[in-house]
Amino acid sequence: MQGVLTGFAVIAVVIAVGYAIGRRGYLGDHGREVLTKLAFHVASPALLFTTLAQTDLSVIFSSRLLVTALSTAAAAGVFVAVGVVRHWGVGRTTIGALCSSYVNSGNLGIPIAVYVLGDASLVAPVLLFQLVGVTPVALTILDLSGKGEKGPLWRRLLTPLRNPIAVGSLAGVAVSATGLRIPAPVLDPLTLIGGMSVPAVLLAFGISLCGSTMPGRGPDRHPVFLSVALKSVGQPAAAWALAAGVFGLRGAPLLDVVVTSALPAAQNLYTYASSYRVAERLARDSILLSTVLSVPVLVVVAALLG
């Protein structure tokens, strides 16, 4: 359980620092916006590029990845279906679907993979699937659903190539697939810049909590509760059913896929919501509540399957 507690303690401390910065006004009135833009346009693309460029892509061809993909689609699909019926809108439904299924595989998933599962590489398939598959699709939907002139068809089809997150991810995959070796004078500065991504996201999230009401209230309470229920219970339950019932996984492989599916919603989803100015409160509340609830969920999963 040390990995679970350590991972959450690190996140909680950085978010608390962000909250203190917001309360004291150290970064001024636009501190959160600056950190969000820094993470979205500069630091996160650098982090994703350096991470994926040095990853062995052979890890994506496994039954564990199929379980992850199917359980992600199941949780997101339920939210989308409800969002369509309730007329929540494309932007809010997209953010809610991400909060229901997009796990914190980076800053929380890595320490938990090390301390609970014993191998940091086990989180790589989830990271790759989300960065290369889910993120470009979701951000493209947000791009195309925005207000204003959409432009010609060819420009709309090239939307993923104009998004910094997608560009960083796809460039990293291309480097890894071709086996290119990046010189240290090029890689080191990118690694240093990418190191700002997670702290910037968490600090911005902490600042956003200043003056906010209790989570789960207001007009977004129903989408919030649905996304949190799907993320905390629905997705890990679907992963367990698929892994054990369909793919016949047992022991450590079963524990791996269920633990990774039980991780809370990723903090960078709030960055996406802020960047597109859509469903920001939904993202913030869902991330906060799913992070709190994932502690007992991960403890129970580890106790039952470990």
N, C-alpha and C positions, 0 to 999 in steps of 0.2 A: 504493500500500500504506500510505501515511501514515494514511489514515482508519481502516483496520483496526487498526493498531498504536496510534493515539491513543485510539480508543474503548476498547480493552482495557486500556490503561495507566490511564485514568481509573478504570475499574471496579476494577482490581486495587489501586490506591492506597486507594480508599475502603474496600474490603473489608479491606485490611491495617490501616487505622486502626481499624475495628471489632474486628478480632482483638486489636490492642494494647489497646483499651479493655476487652475481655473479660478479657485476661490480667491487667491491672492492677486490675480490679474497680472502675473509676471510676463505673459506673452501678449498682453493687450487684448483688444476686443476681437481681433481676427486670428488669434493664436491657433484655435482649432482648425480654421479653414486653411491656414498655411501648412500645418502639419498634415492635414488630409491631402492637400495637393502635392506636398513633398513625397508622401508615401505612394500616392497613386501614379504620379507622372515620372518620378525619378527613382526612389529607393526600391519600391516593389518590383518594377521591371528589372532592375539590376540584380536583386536578390533571386528572382525567378530564373533569370538567364544563367547566373553563375551556378545555381543549384542544379538545374536540368542539364547544363552543359557537361557536368561531371558525373551524371547518373547513368548507370548501366540500364539501357532501355529494355533489356531482356526481362526485367522484373515485371513488366506489364503483361506478359503472356502467362497468366496463371488463373486458376479457378478462384483464387481470392479476389482478383480484380473483377471477375464476373459477378461475384457476390456483392462487392462494393457498388458496381455499376447498377445492378438490378435493385438493390435496396435503396440506393439514392433515387433511382427513377420512381420507385414505389412511393417513397415519402413525398417527393416533389410532386408526383402525379396526383396524389390525394389533395394536396393543397391547391394545385391548379384547378382541379375539378370543382372544389368548393368555391374558389375565387371566381370562377366563371359563373357558377350558379348565383352567387351573392353579388355579382357585378362589382368586384373590388378594383377593377382596372388592370391594365397590362403591367404598368410599373410596379404597383403595390403587390400584385400577384407574383411577379417575377422575384422581387425581393423576399417575399414570404416563402416562396418555394425554395429559394436558396437557404434561408434560415431554417427550413425544415429538413435539409438534407446535406448541406455543405459543411463538412466537419473541420474542426481546428486541427489540421494535420501538421501544421508547422510548429509554432512556438509552444503548443501544448502536446501535440501528438508525438513529437520527437522525444522529449524526456519520458513520457509514459511508455513509449516503445522501448526505450533503453532500460528503465527500471522495472516495468511490469512484464513486458514481453521478452526482454533480454536481447533485442536486436533492433537498432535504429533503422536499418534498411527495410524493415517490415512496413513502415509507413510510406515508403517511396511509391508503391503502386497507387495508393490513395491520392498522394500529392500529385502525381503525374496525371491521373485521371481527372482530377478537379481542375488543374491548371491548363491542361491541353484540351480537355473535352468540355467540361461544364462551364468554366469561366468565359471562354470566347463566345459560346452560344448565348449565355445569359447577358453578357455585356452587349452583344450584337442586338438582342431583343430590346434592351434598354435604349440603345442608340437609335434604333429604327422606330421606337414607340414615342420618342420625344416630340416636343412641339416644333412647328416650323416646317420649312420645305425639306422634303426628303431627298430631292435630287434625282438624277437619272439612275436607271437600274444598275448600270455597271458600277456606279459609285456606291450604291447600297450593298452590292455584293462584296465589295472590298472593305466594308466596314470593319471586320476584325483586324485588318492590316493597319488600320488607323488608330487602334486602341493600344496604349502603351503596355498594359498588362498582357494582352494577347501577343503583342510583338515580342516582348521579352521572353514569354513562355515558348513560342514557336521558334524563336532564334536559338534558344538553349537546346531544344529538341533537335534542331537541325545540326548543331555543332556536335552533339552526342552521337547522332546517327551516322555522321560522316567520319567520326573519329578524329576530327581536327584537334590539335593541341594548342590552346590559347597561351601565348607568351605571358610570363609573369608580369611584365610592365603593363599589360592590358588587363589581365585578370585581377590583379591585386587592387587597383583603384575601384573596379566594379564591385569587388567583394566588400571593400570598406564602405562604399556608398550603400550597398544592399543591406549592410548591418544596421542602417538607420530605419529600415522598414518596420520591423516588429515594434521597436520602442515608439516610433512615431504614431503607429496605429493605436497602440494601447494608451499613449498619452492623450491623443485626440479623443479617444473613447472616454477617458477619465474626465477630461474637460467638459465633455458633453453632458455629464451627469450633474454639473453644477446648476442649481436652481430648477432641476427637473422634478416632476412629480413621481410618485411611486410607480414602478413598472406595472403594466397590465391594466392601466386605466385609460379613459378617454376613448375616442372613436376607433382606435386600432386594437382595442382589447380582445375582440374576437379573433382577428388574424394572429395576434400575439399568442394567445392561449393555444390556438390550433397548431401554429408552427412549433411552439415549445413542446407540446404533447407528441407531435410527430418526430421531432429531433431527439427527445429524451427517451421515449418509449417505442414509438412506431418504427423508426429506422433500425435500432438494434434488434428489435423483435423480428423484423423482416429479414435482417442479416442472419440471425440464428436459424430461422425457419429454412431459408434458402441453403445456408451452408450445411446444416445437419440433414435436412430432408431431401434436398435436390442433389447436392454435390457430395454428400456423404463425408463431410469433414468431421474429424474427431480430435480431441486432445488440443495440442498447441495451435494447429491451424484454425480450429474452430474458435478458440479464445482470441486469436489475433484479429479475425474479421469482426467479431462481435465487439471487442474493445474499441477498435478504430471507428466502428459505426456509432458507438455510444459517446464519442467525443462531442463536446458542445459545438454550437454554431461558431464559425470562425470570426474573429474580430474584424478582418478585412472586409467583411460584408457591410459593415457600417461605413467603411471608406467608399465602397461602391455606391451605397445609398446617398451619402453626402455629395459625392461627385456628380451624381445625376439629379440631386435634389428631389428625391422621391422616397417616400416611406422611411424617413430617417428614424422616426420614433419607433416604428415597427421593428426595424433592424436593431436599434439600441436595446429595446426591452427584450426582444427575443434572445439576443446574445447574452444579456445579463442573466435572465432567468434560466436559460438552458445551461449556462456555465455553473450556476449554483446547483441546479438539479443533477448535473452530470456527476458530481462528487459521489452521492450515495448510489447512483446507478452504476458507476464504474466499480465501486467497492463491491456491490452485490454481484456484478458480472464476474469480477475476478475471483470472488469467493465461491461461486457456483461452478465455474468452468475451469478455474485454475488448478 
